[in-house]
Amino acid sequence: MSDPRRLVIGVGNPDRGDDGVGRLVARLLRDRVAADVRIVETDGNAARVIELLQAADCVCLVDAAVSGAPGGTIHRVNCSSGELPPAAPTASSHGLGVAEAIALARTLGTLPRRCVVYAVEGEDFEQGGAVSGTVVDAAHEVARRIAVEI
């Protein structure tokens, strides 16, 4: 059984190209982390992310980013130290995404003691598209880093 205090959250929409990177990393980690690490895939709805954050002590969250950096660039953000992740390529239907969820959890005092976001720079977010090769390569590297870190 997994321990909800150690959590990996893979965020994204697998039907929008590189936006599926968070979920891809979650799947890559299923056989690479200890059995007590909980792995969750979600679409990034802020309410769901906040709910997940409240129950954890240590979180690694993975999402796509669009900051102008080259595709496949990996950003590591230590949210516990006050940083916020770059904005996601698309907002959720509720208008709030991962960065807003983390900011709100911090304000509410429910941000986990340790919260790290890996944001992978996307290239293509076309509906029905697959994750691009550059982003797949980055996903494997992020999975490797999280397996060591968590």
C-alpha positions in Angstrom: 0.0 0.0 0.0 1.3 3.5 -0.8 2.0 6.1 1.8 0.1 9.4 1.0 2.8 11.3 2.8 5.2 10.8 -0.2 3.4 11.7 -3.4 4.1 12.1 -7.1 1.5 14.1 -9.0 1.6 13.8 -12.8 -0.4 16.7 -14.3 -1.7 17.0 -17.8 -3.9 16.1 -20.7 -2.6 13.1 -22.6 -4.7 14.2 -25.6 -2.9 17.5 -26.1 0.6 16.6 -27.1 3.3 17.7 -24.7 0.7 18.7 -22.1 0.7 14.9 -21.3 4.3 15.0 -20.0 3.3 14.9 -16.3 1.2 11.8 -16.7 3.9 10.2 -18.8 6.4 10.7 -16.0 3.9 9.3 -13.5 3.6 6.1 -15.6 7.4 5.9 -15.9 7.8 6.0 -12.2 5.3 3.3 -11.2 8.1 0.6 -11.3 10.9 2.9 -10.3 10.0 4.2 -6.8 9.3 2.4 -3.5 5.9 0.8 -3.1 5.0 3.3 -0.4 5.2 6.3 -2.8 1.8 7.2 -4.0 1.5 8.2 -7.7 -1.5 10.1 -8.9 -2.4 11.4 -12.4 -4.7 14.4 -12.7 -5.8 17.0 -15.2 -4.4 19.9 -13.1 -7.7 21.1 -11.6 -6.6 23.4 -8.8 -9.1 22.0 -6.3 -7.9 18.5 -6.9 -4.2 19.5 -6.6 -4.9 21.4 -3.4 -6.7 18.3 -2.0 -3.7 16.1 -2.9 -1.2 18.5 -1.4 -3.1 18.7 1.9 -2.5 15.0 2.6 1.2 14.9 1.9 4.5 15.7 3.6 6.7 15.3 0.5 5.4 16.0 -3.1 7.0 16.0 -6.5 4.6 17.4 -9.1 5.3 17.2 -12.8 3.6 19.5 -15.4 4.2 21.0 -18.8 5.4 24.6 -19.1 5.6 27.3 -21.7 8.2 29.9 -20.7 9.9 30.5 -24.0 12.8 28.1 -23.2 13.6 25.4 -25.7 11.3 22.3 -25.8 12.4 19.7 -23.3 14.0 22.1 -20.9 13.5 20.9 -17.4 12.7 23.5 -14.7 13.0 22.4 -11.1 11.2 24.6 -8.7 11.4 24.3 -4.9 7.9 25.6 -3.9 8.7 25.1 -0.2 11.3 27.9 -0.4 8.7 30.3 -1.9 9.2 29.8 -5.6 6.3 29.2 -7.9 6.3 27.0 -11.0 6.0 28.5 -14.5 2.5 28.8 -15.9 1.0 25.7 -17.6 0.3 26.0 -21.4 -3.5 25.9 -20.8 -5.6 26.8 -17.9 -8.1 24.4 -16.5 -11.8 24.8 -17.2 -11.9 26.4 -13.7 -9.3 29.1 -14.7 -6.8 28.0 -12.1 -3.8 25.7 -12.6 -0.9 24.2 -10.7 0.9 27.5 -9.9 -2.3 29.0 -8.5 -3.1 25.8 -6.5 0.4 25.9 -4.9 0.0 29.6 -4.1 -3.4 29.0 -2.5 -2.1 26.0 -0.5 0.8 28.2 0.8 -1.7 30.9 1.8 -3.9 28.3 3.5 -1.0 26.8 5.3 -1.5 23.4 3.7 1.6 23.3 1.4 3.6 20.2 2.2 6.8 20.5 4.1 8.6 19.6 0.9 7.1 20.5 -2.4 9.1 20.3 -5.7 7.7 21.0 -9.2 9.3 19.7 -12.3 8.0 21.7 -15.2 9.0 20.4 -18.7 9.0 22.9 -21.5 6.6 21.8 -24.2 6.7 22.3 -27.9 3.4 21.1 -29.3 0.0 21.1 -27.6 -2.1 20.2 -30.6 -5.3 18.4 -29.7 -4.9 14.7 -30.5 -1.1 15.0 -30.8 1.4 12.8 -29.1 4.2 13.9 -26.7 7.1 15.1 -28.8 10.4 13.2 -28.9 12.3 16.0 -27.1 9.7 16.1 -24.3 9.7 12.2 -24.0 13.5 12.4 -23.5 13.0 15.0 -20.8 10.3 12.9 -19.2 12.7 10.0 -18.8 15.3 12.4 -17.2 12.6 13.8 -14.8 11.5 10.3 -13.8 15.2 9.4 -13.1 15.6 12.5 -11.0 12.4 12.0 -9.0 13.2 8.3 -8.4 16.4 9.5 -6.7 14.9 12.5 -5.0 11.7 11.0 -3.5 
